[in-house]
Amino acid sequence: MIHLIRGPTTREQLTEMLEVWEDFVKVAVDIRLEILAGGGETHADCEKLLLDEGSLQEDVWGATWWSGINAVTHESMINTGLTR
């Protein structure tokens, strides 16, 4: 399940976002609006939700949150090809 997060994440949201991959959560973050979409099979799933909510493409970055080590990696295809 993909959640749109505008504040602290609840335990229930986190559990639901972990349903797809169990060990990690694909996320996309709007760095200007400071909102996150997390869950789903791909970063693009989360990106689409943010774009549908009014985010601008140049403000959206993808990452993966690893639950076991509480770490974030930034290896998303949605991060490529943009001039910042």
C-alpha positions in Angstrom: 0.0 0.0 0.0 1.3 3.5 -0.9 0.9 6.2 1.7 1.2 9.9 1.4 3.1 11.1 4.5 2.9 14.8 5.5 4.0 14.3 9.1 5.4 11.6 11.3 4.8 8.0 10.0 2.6 5.8 12.2 3.4 2.2 13.0 0.3 1.1 11.0 1.5 3.1 7.9 4.9 1.6 8.2 3.6 -1.9 8.5 1.4 -1.4 5.4 4.3 0.1 3.4 6.5 -2.9 4.2 3.9 -5.4 2.9 5.3 -5.4 -0.6 9.0 -6.0 0.0 9.1 -6.8 3.8 12.7 -5.5 4.3 12.5 -2.1 2.6 10.2 0.6 1.4 10.4 2.3 -2.0 9.8 6.1 -1.4 9.6 9.3 -3.4 10.1 12.6 -1.7 9.0 16.1 -2.7 11.9 18.1 -1.4 10.1 21.4 -1.8 6.8 20.5 -0.2 8.5 18.1 2.3 6.0 15.3 1.7 6.8 11.6 1.1 5.0 8.8 -0.7 6.0 5.4 0.4 5.1 1.8 -0.5 4.4 0.1 -3.8 6.6 -2.0 -6.0 8.6 0.8 -7.6 9.8 4.3 -7.0 7.7 5.4 -10.0 4.5 4.2 -8.1 5.3 6.7 -5.4 6.4 9.4 -7.8 3.1 9.2 -9.6 1.1 9.7 -6.4 3.2 12.9 -5.6 2.8 14.2 -9.2 -1.0 13.5 -9.0 -1.0 15.6 -5.7 0.6 18.5 -7.4 4.3 18.0 -7.0 6.7 19.2 -9.7 8.9 16.6 -11.3 12.1 18.5 -10.6 11.2 18.4 -6.9 10.7 14.6 -6.6 13.5 12.3 -5.6 13.4 8.5 -5.1 15.1 6.5 -2.4 14.8 3.2 -0.5 14.4 3.0 3.3 15.8 -0.3 4.7 14.0 -1.3 7.9 16.5 -3.7 9.3 19.3 -1.2 9.5 17.2 2.0 9.5 19.1 3.4 6.5 18.3 5.2 3.3 19.8 4.6 -0.2 19.3 6.8 -3.2 19.4 4.5 -6.2 16.3 5.4 -8.1 15.8 5.8 -11.8 13.6 8.8 -11.2 16.7 10.6 -9.9 18.4 10.4 -13.3 18.4 12.8 -16.2 17.5 16.0 -14.3 19.5 19.2 -14.1 19.5 20.5 -10.6 
